[in-house]
Amino acid sequence: MSKIKIAELFYSIQGEGRYMGVPSVFLRTFGCNFKCAGFGMPRGESSTEAEDIAQVVHHYSKYEELPLVSTGCDSYASWHPSFKDLSPMLTSEAIADRIMEILPYHNWIDEHLVITGGEPLLGWQRAYPDLLDHPKMAGLKEITFETNGTQKLTPEFKEYLQEWARWKNREITFSVSAKLPASGESWEDAIQPEIVCEYEDVGTAYLKFVVATEQDIEDAERAAQEFKDVGFKGHIYIMPVGGVETVYNLNAKNVALAAMNRGWRYSDRLQVPLFKNEWGT
Ligand code: SF4
């Protein structure tokens, strides 16, 4: 039976993107190909918050005890090697059992599954079919992969997902948070239009850029054009930076106005005002 290293598994309201407001099970896998240490920092500088917490990781016995950060990647513990022991390897059976426990009716009603990370399309692609074929997952109708859009689907997984979606008209979404230079990652590594276009062979894909400044919005325009140039058809969302309310409040309105001015969609981060972006939300 396949196993997946799980950073978090919880039930909440989807706070971002197409499914904003929809009750959702979040499966956060461990591992990412990026660090995104630039978020919330002056351009060219890197946050050290995750590294600082890593130095005192022995103070924490559970994922939920870890401090929230206001700069860098807000889910740092889902990929930084210092926190790997807080993320257990679970079998598909154990994951399906845990999902049944946290769903309010202990079965799927109208909830949606979010497979997130870290970067959920790294090596775990080979493990998802075993989980999704589990009898306890039979009532699931909608899945979103929250990805940074740099990982190609393997031919086997692509075929599997196409078949999964055909059965009973189920729906697959790729919420692609392609990383702009403000993340600290390089354009060449982070903007991969051909890879993202291929997600549209499987389901609905949209781009969700995290922005804080005019420069970020210009970068989003340039990136959006590169995606369109290779035939990407999906919607474009922009979303304010900020895993904590003080940061988020600084720019949410301006981001909404920038979206309106370009015919793009605005994504909130409902988990911030509702739940203060605590772990498990
Ligand atoms: S891609 Fe996402 S999970 Fe990975 S480091 Fe960047 S923000 Fe964090």
Boltz pocket constraint, residues with backbone or C-beta under 6 A from the ligand:
constraints:
  - pocket:
      binder: B
      contacts: [[A, 32], [A, 33], [A, 34], [A, 35], [A, 36], [A, 73], [A, 74], [A, 75], [A, 76], [A, 79], [A, 117], [A, 118], [A, 119], [A, 148], [A, 177], [A, 179]]
      max_distance: 6.0
